[in-house]
């Protein structure tokens, strides 16, 4: 869409225009609900913003036009919005006449009667055709909405709708003017039939590619250069590894480069822009383009530098893990970029470590006189955390995520990287290593599923010998007996199942859970699917499932894998049991790993 014009226009600047609706468009179809929602939005804007705040405006979605030879505009997109504005002006014709204002005109290629009906809405003709019907229904909804409002309220609404920028707060449209000669049908198909509206990124792209940004002799070359660089940035951001690292939320961007512009727009002038405006990023950029003087290419260079900074972090293994952790825990990319400015790489890393420390502990690692003092603070803080206090869950998640990341960073020769995309997509969350309290399944189907899981494990993967085997065989006979019974009352079923359930937990030393089982030493990260399927399972079954995931190449956080392989345990003679000694060793490993990570942090002010 090179050569197009993109700007923000107050509604009042459209009043002298003529709009032409071509045959390829359907008629007006907004419902009463859509009309009243627009009226409510404008009314709320009018009431919430002071008249003195001339910078603020309510912004309508884009209006896409192409000029015609007779001086009118062929309306490619925006018919519904502009027709509704026309109907509002018609409903307020008394107030509009007092301001010496009249609506813009709308013509139709194949429905000339619609233009006449729009100018003289008659309820007696509303049933003549579908276009009249919808126009009449929308008009009646507007009349009903204003019913009971005095002349002053109506006038203040109209003034808000039609004010110039000098008059005060107003309503604007995003005006997208295509060059004459552009094929409007192709544009209409993409915007309407394909249901792909103009996005912030497309509108901003048009700003950057405007011909008037460049010297006449270099227009095409510069446009092609920016277009190619734009596509290269979007290609990198489409990578799941990069996107999962840099973005912490649900992916709802038609083009991911839009997220980059959102970050940059946070530093632009956003005064007066409604925060819930879907085009707020474009509006900020449009205002920025109007304000800057001289070389508009500098704005594009700033975008490239922002992206290259993020890409540099992504490629550096240490910066990738530290910034990725902070982004995952909610720190904004913009705040990280500010932190990196005027700092060398080492100072930036130190500043990041201090930010990480501040998320979990108070103060700075440098506050402690020696390593042992730092270890004591870390141990005491981690000892305070408990799963039975929901207020500490976020801190526990933060610590376990950090434990995984620091474990990877400890080996500087390794190329392994924590896959933030998989971690976020699979929703890894807290789970007990050894079941506590064991929320015993209450329904017969869930009881049978639980028993079948144990049977499958014992018959295919379980190990044991001697006296333990005999004990297990007796329990196994009971489980097969339970599964073979076709019908049983719920009371009998629960009684029988509880006996088996207790016996299995007792077999693995999990029949009695004490308070310490809710501490960090009995918690790890498991994916949501495992949490749902194995929440009440005993340790060896969880262990077996995690091992299968690991062997199949499915992402498992390294420390979760290490826990179930008993990597942290000093005594591994009982691999199918999670003992008190195992818990103590695991907790000590977390404390030691974090102490090593935060020790020797120097430089980098917070």
N, C-alpha and C positions, 0 to 999 in steps of 0.2 A: 504494500500500500504506500509506496514511495510517493512523495509529493502531496500527501494528505495533510489536512489541517486538523489539529487536535487542540481544543481549548475548553475552558469552562465559560458558559454563557448564562447570564441571568435570564429568567423567563421573559422579563420585560423586553429584552432585545429581540425576541422572536415574534412579537406581536404584529409587526408589519410584514412578516414573511408569508409566503404561500407554499403549502406542502401538497405534494402530488402522491397519491397512493396508487401504485401500478397494479395491473391485473394479477400478477403472480402472488399478491398478498391476499389473505383472507380478511374478512371484515372485523369490526370491533367486537371483542369477546370478553372484556373484563367483567367479572362478577361484582355484585353489590359488596361482597366482603372485601375484595381487592380495592375497590374504590374507597370504602370507609377506612381501611387500613392506611391508605395514603393520606386521607384527610386527618386521621388521628395523628399520624407521624408529623405532618406539617404543623398541626395545632399544638402538639407537645413541644415541638421546636420553638414555635412562637412564644409559648408561655414560659419556657425554661431559660431562654436567652434574652438578655436585656437589649433594649432598643439601641443602646449606646455601643454595643459590641458589633461594629460594622464588619468585622472580619468573619464572623460566623455565617454559615449558610447551610441550607439543607440541599443535598445533592441527589438528583434523579439519575437513574441508570443511563447509559450512553444512548444518544440519538445519532444514528448513522445516516448521512445524506450524500447525495451527489448532485451538483448543479445541473439544471436543464437550460436549454437555449432561451426559453421565454422568461428566465429570471426566477422561476420557482425552484423548489427543492424536491427531488425524488426521494421519498422517505423509505429507506431500506430497513431500518430497525428503529423502533420507538413509537410506532403508530398507537399502541395501546396507551402509553403514557401521555403523549401529546393530545390524543382525543379526550382523555380524562381531564387534562388541564383545560381544554376547550370547554368541556361541559361545566367545570367549576366556574369558569369565567361567565358562562351563560347563566348559571344559577345566581351569580352575583352581579347581574347586568346593571342593576340600579346603582350599586356601589362603584362598579367599573365606569359607568357613565359619569359619575361625580369626579372621578380621577381622569376623565377623558381618555379612557382605555377601552379597547375593543379586541376581541380574540383574533388570532391569526386565522387564515382560511385553510380549509382542507378540501382538496378535490380528489375525485375517484375516477380512475380510467374506465372501469366497467360498471360502476354503480353511482351514476350522477345523482340519482335520487337521494342517496345517503347524505350528500353534501347539503341538499336542500332541507332534509329532515333534521340534520345537525343544527342548521340555522333556525329552524322553526319546529321545535319538538312538540308533537301532538300525540296525546295518549290514544286518541281515536284511531290513529294509523299504526300504533305500535305492533299490532298483530299482522300487518300486511306482509312483512318479510322478516327474516331472522336478524338482519342488520338493524332494522328499526327497533326490534324487540330489545336487543342488548343495549343499544344507545338509550332507549327509554328507561330500562331498568337501572342503568347506571345513573342517569340524570335524576330519577326519582330517589335513589339512595342518597345523592348529594343534597337534594331538597330536604329530605327527611333529616339528614345529619345537621343541617343548619336551622331546622325548625326550632323555635323557642329562643334562638339567639337574637339579641337586639342588634340594631344597626351598627353600634360601636364594635361589637365582637366580629361581625361580618366584615366591617371595614378593616379592622386590624389584621384579620386573616388575609384579606386581599392585598393589603400593603406588604405583608410578609411575603406573599407569593410573588409580588411584582416590583418590589423595591430594586433600585439600582444599587451598585456597590457603595455609592456615596450616600444613599438614603439610609442604609442600615442593613440589618440581617435580611436575607432573601433566599429564594429558591433558584438553584441553577441546574443546568443539564450539562453532561459531558458531550460536547459537540464534536462529532467526528465527521469531517468533511472529506470525502474521497475526491480525487481529481477527476475532471471531466474526461470521459472516455473509459473510465473503469467500468467493468461489466457488473452492473448491480445485481443481476439475478444470481450470479455465482456467490457474491457476498451474502445475499439474503439466504440462500440455501445453507451456507455454513452457519449463519447466526441463528436461523430459525428452524429449518427442517432438521438440521443436525443437532439442534438443542445445545449448541456450544456458544454461550454468550461471550462477549468480549471480556477478557480478564484484565486484572491490574497489569500483569506482565505484558500483554499485547498492547495495551494502551501506552504503557511506558516505552515499549519498543518503538511505537510510532513517534513518540516524542524525540527519541534519540535519532531516528532515521529521517526526520523532517529535512527537506532540501535546504531550508533557510538556515540550518545550522552550519552549513559549509560554504566555502568559496565555490563559485559557479563552476570553475574548471576542475574541481575535485569531488563533486557531489557523488557521482556513481562509485568512484573508488573508495571513498570514506564510508559510504553506506554499506558497500559489500564487506569492507573490513570489519565494521561493527557487527554486521549480521553474522559473519563467520565466527567472530569471537564470542558472540552471544550464544550461538549454537554449541560451541565447544564447552562453554560454562554449563549449559543445560545438560550436555552429555555427561559431564563429570557428576553433576548433581543427581542424575538418573541412576548412578551406580548405587546399589543397595548398601554397600559398605560405607561409602561416603555419606549418603543420606542418613543412614542409621546412626552415624557418628555425630553429624552436625545438627540433626533435628530431633527434638525430644518428644514430639507429639504425634497425633494421628495425621497421616498424610492426606490432606484435602486440597492440594494444589494442582490445578490442571497443568501448570508448568512450574517446576520446582525452583526455577530462578526467581520466582515471585517472593519466596521466603527471603532470599538475599536482599531484595529491594525493601522488604518490610524491615529488616535489620537496619539498613541504611536510613530509611525514612524516620526511624526513631530519633535521628540526629538532625532532621530537617525541621523547618517551621511547620508545626501542626496546630498552631493556635487557631481555633475556630472550626476545626474539622471534627465532625461528630465521630466518636470512637467506634460506634457500631455501623458506620457507613461502610458498605462493602467495597467502595472505591477509595477508601481513605489513603491508601498507599499511592495510587495514581494522583490523587488531588494534591498530596504533599509534593510529589515530583513536578506536577504541572506548575504549582506555585514557585517552586525552586527554579524551574527553567525560565519563568518570567522574571525572576529577581536577579539571576546572575547575568553578568555582562561579559562581553568578549568571547573567548573560545569555549563553545559548548562541549567540545570534545573533552575538556577537563572533567566534566561530570562522568563521562564514560570511563575515563582513566581511574577515577575514584572507585567506580564499581569493580573494575579489574583488580585494583590493589586490595580491596576488601576480600574478594574471592581468593586471590593469591595468598593472602594471609591465612585464610582458613585451610587452603590446600597445603600450605607449608606445615601447619600443625598436623594435618592428616598424615603427611609423609614422614614426619619425624616421630619415631616410635614412642619416645618419652612424652613429647608434647601431645601426641595423639591420645595416650592413656590418661594424662592428667586433665587436659581440657575435656576429653570425652566423658570422664567421670563427673566433672563439675556440670557439664551440660545435662547429663542424665539426671543429676540431682537438682536441676532447676536453675542453674546460673545462666544468664543470657550470653549469647555469643558476643553481643555488643560490649557487655561488661568485660568479657575476656579480652576483646580487642583493645579496649581502653587500658587494661592492665598491662598489655604487651608493649604499648607504645613507649618509646624512649627507654626501653630495657633491652639489654643483650639477652642472648639465649639462656645463659646460666641464671641471670637475675630473674628472668621470666619464670623459669622452672622453680626457683626458690619461692617466688611470690605465689605460684600455683599451689605449692605444697602448704604454704601458710593458709591459703584459702581453704584447702581441703581440711586442714587441722581445725580451722575456726568453725567449720560446719558441724563438727562432732564434739570438740573440746573447747574450752574457753581459753582466750589468750593466744599465745604463740609458743611453738616449740622452744624458742630462744629464751622463754621465761624461766626455764628450769636450769639449775646450776650444772647438773651433770646428767649422764645417760640414765642412771638409776632413778633420779627424780622424775624424769620423763616417763620411764617405765611404770613407776608407781601411780602417776596420774592416769595413764592409759588403763592400767589394770583396774583401778578403782572405778573409773568411768564405765568400763565394760561390765564390771560386776553389778552395776546398778540396773542394767537393762534386763527386762523380763518380758516374755511373750504374753503373760497374763495382764500386762499393762499396755493397752493399745497405744497410749501416748508415746511409747518408746519404739513402736514398730518401724517408724521411718528411720530412726537412728540405727536400729539393728540392720535394716536393709542397706543403709549407707555403709556401715562397717563391713558387712559381708561382701558387698560389691567391691569396696576398696581392698579388702583382703585378697580377692581374686586378682585385681589389677596389679597390686604391689607384688604379688607372687610372680606374675609374669615379668614385671620390671626387674626383679631380683637377678634374673639371668640376662645380662647385657648381650650375650652372644646369641641368644635365641631370637628368631624372627617371628615368634608367635605373637599375635595381637588379639586383644579381647574383642569379640565380635558384637559391638553394641547393637547392630541391627537385629541379630538373632536374639539377643538378651531382651530387647524391647518387644520384638514381634511375638515371642513365645511367652511373655509375661512371667518371668521367673520371680518367685516370691518366697516368703519365709515358710519353712516346714520343719517340724521336729525330726531329728535323726532317729531317735527312739520315741515311739508313740507315748504320749502322756494322756492320762485320764481316759484315753481310748473311747471315744464316742462310739459305743457299740451300735452297729447297724440294727435298726428296729423293725424293718420290713423283711418278709420272708425272702423276697427276691435279692435284696442287698445282703442278707445273711448267707444265702446260697453262693452269691458271687464272691463273698469274702472267703468262705470255706474252699471254693473251687480254686481260688488263687493260691491258698496254702497247699492244697493237694497237688496242683500242677508244679509248684516249686519243690515240694518234697520228692515227688516222683521223677522229676526231670533234672533238678539242679541242686537239691539238698544233699548235705553230707553229714555223717555222724557214724558212731561205732559203739559197740558194746552195750552197756547199760542204757546209754542215751538212745540208741537205736530202738531198744525194746520199749522205752517210754514213748518214743515217737510212733512206733507201730500201733500201740494201744490207742493213741489219739487219732491216728490215721483211720483205724477201724471205726471209731466213733464218727469221724467226718464222712466216711463213705456211707455209713448207716444213715446219717442225716440226709445226704444227697439222694439216697435211694427211696426215701419215703415220699410217696406221691401226694398225700394230703395229710394235714395236721392242723389243729387249731393254732391260732396265733399265740395263745398262752403257752401251749406245749412246745411249739416251735421255739419261742423265745427262751424258755427254760432249758431246752436241749442245747440250743445254740450257745447260751451263756456259759454252760459247762464246758463246751468245746473251746469257746473263745478264751476263757480264763486259763484253760489248760495250755493252749498254744502260747499265750503271753507268759505264763509261768515257765514254760519250756525255754523261752529265750530271756528269762529274767526281767520281763516287762510287766508282770502282773501288778507290781506296786510301784507307782510313780511318786517320787518325792519332789519337793519344791524346786530343787536345783535343775530338774528336767526342763523347766521353762526358761532357763538362763541361756545366754549366748552359746555356752558350751554344748548345748543340745539342739542348736539351730543351724540350718544351712539354707541354701537357695535351691529350690526345685521348680521346674516348669509347671504351669497351671494344669496341664494334662496329667502329670504325675501326681500332683497334689490332689486332684479330684479322684483319680483311680486308686491311689495307694495311701490315702490320708491315714487310714487306721491300720495299715499293714505293719508287721513287725520288721525290725531292722534288716534281717537277711533278705526279705523279699524286696524291700526298697533298694537294698544294695544290688541285688541281682538285676533289677530293672534299670538302674543307673548304668551298670556295666554293659547291659545290652545296648542302651542308647549310645554309650561311648564307642563300643565296637562297631556299631552301624554307621558311625561318622556323624551322628546327630550331635549338635552343640550341647555340651555339658560344661558349666563353669569349672575351671581346673580345680578349685578348692572343694567343690561338691564331689567331684570324682575322687580327689585325694581322701576325703572323709570316709567315703564308703569302701575305699581300698585300704583304709586304716594307715595311710601314709604318715599321719602325725602321731600314731600310737607307738609307745616304746615296747609294748608287749602285744605281739600279734599271734599268739597261740590259739586264740578263740576268735576266728575271723567272722563268725556268724553272730557274734554278740557285741553289743555296744555297752561297755562297762564304765564304771565310775572313773577308772584309770584312763580310759580312752577319752572321756569328756575332759578330764583335767589336762591331758596332753594336748588336746585340740585347742582348748582355751589358751594354754601357754603359747602355742604356736601363733595364734592370732596376736597376742600381746607382743611377742618377740618380733614378729614381722612388721607390725605397725611402729614399734619402737625404733627398729632399724631404719624404717622409711622416714620418720620424722627427725631422727637424730642428724646432726650436722647440717641442718637447714640454715643457710646463711644468705644474706642479701635480700633484696626484693621487699620493699615496704608493702604492707597490706593496704 
